[in-house]
């Protein structure tokens, strides 16, 4: 059985690779959801991005805020990279107070005007974190959530070194990422709906690997250390998420809808894609293990 599953996934991946080479250039012009390899695959330019980001915030913010709150102080200067709709930007502004500041940096400017309007302390900047000059000794905390995993063609070691440089002495770099690889065992229960679904979902993850690297998170502590950060701490959380009409399942539906353009030539896609979209919101499905990694490092006082 294990050999059969391995063969199915490998077969899917081979077909996906051929498809990527032959059709990506054409798809970039025919479907607005498709971006160039190595770019942020879940662009805010998509028509439903506000809805997707709203569910994402609802799902992630409580844990993110609880983890980062002990590192904040009144009068602090904070950087929020990839703010989306700005929920974490607002959180930082509330804790910075009138004497502090928050910079929100986003490669997509669709929601930046709204983010800038959150508070007088907020400065919203349209820029690419891989190129933008953040300066030196500027921030008490730099927060970056679900961004690095999308930078599959960037030198993220060098980026972390630049973020370290931008911190004030004693400041913190806080990275919040998903670490969900294409492990077929995470989707075993979907096989009760259709035996092809676990292999299809695993192959879907692999088809987007030029845009999303779910395994990079495990390397972040080493990368932080190499950049000179100290007092590095990590925490991996894992939970089995239940389907149904809730924010998490709706988030997954929208994410898969946005990513569908990359997987349309997978075997039986026309049959299996509607099944997986229905499965996300099925109240009977405890559908997969949700893994999230928090990594924090500090700039030395000296």
C-alpha positions as CSV (number, residue, x, y, z in Angstrom):
1,X,0.0,0.0,0.0
2,X,2.8,2.4,0.9
3,X,4.5,1.6,-2.5
4,X,1.3,2.3,-4.3
5,X,0.9,5.7,-2.6
6,X,4.4,6.6,-3.3
7,X,4.0,5.7,-7.0
8,X,0.8,7.7,-7.2
9,X,2.4,10.8,-5.8
10,X,5.5,10.5,-7.9
11,X,3.3,10.0,-11.0
12,X,1.4,13.2,-10.2
13,X,4.6,15.1,-9.6
14,X,6.1,14.1,-12.9
15,X,3.0,15.2,-14.8
16,X,3.0,18.5,-12.8
17,X,6.6,19.2,-13.7
18,X,6.0,18.7,-17.4
19,X,2.9,20.9,-17.2
20,X,4.8,23.6,-15.4
21,X,7.5,23.7,-18.1
22,X,5.1,23.7,-21.1
23,X,2.3,25.9,-20.0
24,X,3.3,28.4,-17.2
25,X,4.2,31.1,-19.7
26,X,0.8,30.8,-21.4
27,X,-1.1,30.7,-18.1
28,X,0.7,33.9,-16.9
29,X,-1.2,35.7,-19.6
30,X,-4.5,33.8,-19.4
31,X,-5.3,33.6,-15.7
32,X,-4.8,36.6,-13.3
33,X,-4.2,34.2,-10.4
34,X,-0.9,33.0,-11.9
35,X,2.3,34.8,-11.1
36,X,5.9,34.2,-12.1
37,X,7.8,31.5,-10.4
38,X,9.2,32.7,-7.0
39,X,6.7,35.5,-6.6
40,X,4.0,35.7,-3.9
41,X,1.4,33.2,-5.2
42,X,-1.5,34.4,-3.1
43,X,-1.5,38.0,-4.4
44,X,-3.8,40.6,-2.8
45,X,-4.7,41.6,-6.4
46,X,-7.1,38.7,-6.6
47,X,-10.7,39.7,-6.5
48,X,-11.4,37.6,-3.4
49,X,-8.3,38.4,-1.5
50,X,-10.1,40.6,1.1
51,X,-12.3,37.7,2.0
52,X,-9.4,35.3,2.2
53,X,-7.3,37.6,4.3
54,X,-10.3,38.2,6.6
55,X,-10.6,34.5,7.4
56,X,-6.8,34.3,7.7
57,X,-6.7,37.0,10.3
58,X,-9.6,35.5,12.2
59,X,-7.7,32.1,12.3
60,X,-4.2,33.3,13.1
61,X,-4.4,36.6,15.0
62,X,-5.3,35.3,18.5
63,X,-2.2,33.0,18.7
64,X,0.0,35.5,16.9
65,X,-0.9,38.3,19.3
66,X,-0.6,36.2,22.4
67,X,2.9,35.1,21.3
68,X,4.2,38.5,20.3
69,X,2.6,40.6,23.1
70,X,5.3,40.0,25.8
71,X,7.9,41.5,23.4
72,X,6.0,44.8,23.0
73,X,6.3,48.0,25.0
74,X,4.8,51.5,25.0
75,X,6.8,53.8,22.8
76,X,8.2,51.0,20.7
77,X,9.0,51.2,17.0
78,X,7.6,48.2,15.1
79,X,7.8,46.9,11.5
80,X,4.9,44.7,10.2
81,X,6.0,43.0,6.9
82,X,3.1,41.9,4.7
83,X,0.3,43.4,6.7
84,X,-2.6,42.3,4.5
85,X,-5.7,44.0,5.9
86,X,-3.7,45.4,8.8
87,X,-5.0,43.5,11.9
88,X,-1.5,43.0,13.3
89,X,-0.6,46.5,12.4
90,X,-3.5,47.8,14.5
91,X,-2.3,45.5,17.3
92,X,1.2,47.0,17.2
93,X,-0.1,50.5,17.0
94,X,-2.3,50.0,20.1
95,X,0.7,48.8,22.1
96,X,3.2,51.4,20.7
97,X,1.0,54.2,22.0
98,X,1.3,57.9,21.0
99,X,5.1,57.9,21.5
100,X,5.7,54.8,19.3
101,X,5.5,54.0,15.6
102,X,4.6,51.2,13.2
103,X,5.8,50.8,9.7
104,X,3.7,48.5,7.5
105,X,5.6,47.3,4.4
106,X,3.7,45.4,1.6
107,X,4.7,44.5,-2.0
108,X,1.0,45.0,-3.0
109,X,-0.6,48.3,-2.4
110,X,-4.3,47.3,-2.7
111,X,-5.0,47.7,1.0
112,X,-2.2,50.0,2.1
113,X,-4.4,53.1,2.2
114,X,-6.7,51.3,4.7
115,X,-3.7,50.2,6.7
116,X,-2.3,53.8,6.8
117,X,-5.6,55.0,8.2
118,X,-5.5,52.7,11.2
119,X,-3.6,55.2,13.3
120,X,-1.4,58.4,13.1
121,X,1.5,56.2,14.3
122,X,1.2,54.0,11.2
123,X,3.4,54.6,8.1
124,X,2.3,52.4,5.2
125,X,5.0,51.7,2.6
126,X,4.6,50.1,-0.8
127,X,7.8,48.1,-1.3
128,X,9.4,44.7,-1.7
129,X,11.1,43.6,1.5
130,X,13.7,41.8,-0.6
131,X,14.9,45.1,-2.0
132,X,13.7,47.9,0.4
133,X,16.4,49.5,2.5
134,X,15.2,49.2,6.1
135,X,18.3,51.0,7.5
136,X,20.1,50.1,10.7
137,X,19.0,50.1,14.3
138,X,15.4,51.2,13.5
139,X,13.0,48.8,15.1
140,X,12.3,47.3,18.5
141,X,10.5,44.4,16.8
142,X,10.1,43.2,13.2
143,X,7.2,40.9,12.6
144,X,6.8,38.8,9.4
145,X,4.0,36.3,8.9
146,X,3.5,33.9,6.0
147,X,5.9,35.8,3.7
148,X,9.2,34.0,3.7
149,X,7.7,30.7,2.7
150,X,6.6,32.4,-0.6
151,X,10.1,33.8,-1.4
152,X,11.3,30.6,-3.0
153,X,13.7,32.3,-5.4
154,X,15.1,34.8,-2.9
155,X,18.3,34.6,-0.7
156,X,16.4,34.5,2.5
157,X,19.5,34.1,4.5
158,X,20.7,37.5,3.3
159,X,17.2,38.9,4.0
160,X,17.3,37.7,7.6
161,X,20.7,39.3,7.9
162,X,19.3,42.6,6.7
163,X,16.3,42.4,9.1
164,X,18.8,41.8,11.9
165,X,20.7,44.9,10.9
166,X,17.5,46.9,11.0
167,X,16.8,46.0,14.6
168,X,17.8,48.2,17.5
169,X,20.2,46.5,19.9
170,X,18.0,44.2,22.1
171,X,15.2,44.2,19.4
172,X,13.4,41.1,18.3
173,X,12.8,39.4,14.9
174,X,9.5,37.4,15.1
175,X,8.7,35.0,12.2
176,X,5.4,33.2,12.0
177,X,5.1,30.5,9.3
178,X,3.1,27.5,8.2
179,X,5.2,24.3,7.9
180,X,2.8,22.0,6.1
181,X,4.7,19.8,3.6
182,X,3.0,17.4,1.1
183,X,2.8,14.6,3.6
184,X,0.1,12.3,2.3
185,X,-0.7,11.1,5.8
186,X,-2.0,14.5,6.8
187,X,-4.9,13.9,4.4
188,X,-5.7,10.3,5.1
189,X,-9.3,10.9,6.0
190,X,-10.0,12.5,2.7
191,X,-9.4,9.1,1.2
192,X,-12.7,8.0,2.8
193,X,-14.5,10.5,0.4
194,X,-12.4,9.4,-2.6
195,X,-9.3,7.2,-2.5
196,X,-7.6,9.6,-5.0
197,X,-7.9,12.7,-2.8
198,X,-4.8,12.2,-0.6
199,X,-2.5,11.8,-3.6
200,X,-4.2,14.7,-5.4
201,X,-3.7,17.1,-2.5
202,X,-0.1,16.0,-2.0
203,X,0.5,16.6,-5.7
204,X,-1.2,20.0,-5.5
205,X,1.3,21.1,-2.8
206,X,4.2,19.9,-5.0
207,X,2.8,21.8,-8.0
208,X,3.0,25.0,-6.1
209,X,6.5,24.4,-4.7
210,X,8.1,27.0,-6.9
211,X,5.9,29.5,-5.1
212,X,5.5,28.1,-1.6
213,X,8.2,26.3,0.5
214,X,6.4,24.8,3.5
215,X,9.6,23.2,4.7
216,X,11.7,26.4,4.9
217,X,10.4,27.1,8.4
218,X,12.4,24.3,9.9
219,X,15.6,26.0,8.7
220,X,14.8,29.4,10.1
221,X,16.4,28.9,13.6
222,X,19.7,28.0,11.9
223,X,19.4,30.9,9.5
224,X,18.7,33.3,12.4
225,X,21.7,32.1,14.2
226,X,23.9,32.4,11.1
227,X,22.7,36.1,10.8
228,X,23.9,36.8,14.3
229,X,20.7,36.8,16.3
230,X,20.8,35.4,19.8
231,X,18.4,34.0,22.4
232,X,16.6,32.1,19.5
233,X,13.5,30.3,20.5
234,X,11.1,28.2,18.5
235,X,7.7,26.7,19.0
236,X,5.9,24.3,16.7
237,X,2.1,24.0,17.2
238,X,0.0,21.3,15.6
239,X,-3.7,20.7,15.7
240,X,-6.2,18.6,13.8
241,X,-8.7,21.0,12.3
242,X,-12.4,20.0,11.8
243,X,-14.3,20.9,8.7
244,X,-17.6,22.8,8.7
245,X,-18.8,26.3,7.9
246,X,-16.0,28.1,9.8
247,X,-13.3,30.6,9.2
248,X,-10.5,28.0,8.8
249,X,-12.3,25.9,6.2
250,X,-13.4,29.0,4.3
251,X,-9.8,30.2,4.3
252,X,-8.7,26.8,2.8
253,X,-11.4,26.9,0.2
254,X,-10.4,30.4,-1.0
255,X,-6.7,29.6,-0.9
256,X,-7.2,26.5,-3.1
257,X,-9.5,28.5,-5.4
258,X,-6.7,31.0,-5.9
259,X,-4.1,28.3,-6.4
260,X,-6.3,26.2,-8.7
261,X,-4.7,27.7,-11.9
262,X,-1.4,25.8,-11.0
263,X,-3.0,22.4,-10.8
264,X,-5.6,22.2,-13.5
265,X,-3.7,19.5,-15.4
266,X,-3.4,17.1,-12.5
267,X,-5.1,13.7,-13.3
268,X,-8.8,13.8,-12.6
269,X,-8.7,17.5,-11.6
270,X,-12.1,18.3,-12.9
271,X,-13.6,15.5,-10.7
272,X,-11.4,15.9,-7.6
273,X,-11.2,19.7,-7.3
274,X,-14.9,20.1,-6.5
275,X,-14.7,17.2,-4.1
276,X,-11.8,18.8,-2.1
277,X,-13.5,22.2,-2.1
278,X,-16.7,20.6,-0.6
279,X,-14.6,18.5,1.9
280,X,-13.1,21.7,3.4
281,X,-16.5,22.7,4.7
282,X,-17.9,19.3,5.5
283,X,-18.8,19.1,9.2
284,X,-17.9,15.4,9.2
285,X,-14.3,15.9,8.1
286,X,-11.4,16.3,10.5
287,X,-9.5,17.0,7.5
288,X,-5.8,17.6,8.2
289,X,-3.1,18.5,10.7
290,X,-2.4,22.2,10.8
291,X,1.2,23.0,11.6
292,X,2.5,26.4,12.5
293,X,6.0,27.5,13.6
294,X,6.9,30.6,15.6
295,X,10.6,31.6,15.6
296,X,12.0,34.6,17.6
297,X,15.5,35.8,17.8
298,X,17.1,38.9,19.5
299,X,19.7,41.3,18.4
300,X,22.6,41.5,20.9
301,X,22.7,44.5,23.2
302,X,26.4,44.8,22.4
